[in-house]
Amino acid sequence: MKSKPLDFIALLLIIIGALNWGLIGFFKFDLVATLFGGMTSWLSRVIYALVGLAGLYGLSLFGHIDDTDKVS
């Protein structure tokens, strides 16, 4: 599977989202809201939306997984 720039960006946003959810779950600390002015600020909402779209795009990547990338 050849990586595309969109795949890299989506993976980066998915990781950011996962780390943010981990911080919320373990420490009740929302890093995105803290950095960008609260949960209701427009910038935080844009970041949350981009992370959500990246998650949806990440679902489509499951169709591209095949056995040819495995090393025997």
Secondary structure, DSSP 8 states (H G I E B T S, - for coil): ----HHHHHHHHHHHHHHHHHHHHHHHS--HHHHHHTSTTSHHHHHHHHHHHHHHHHHHHGGGG--GGG---
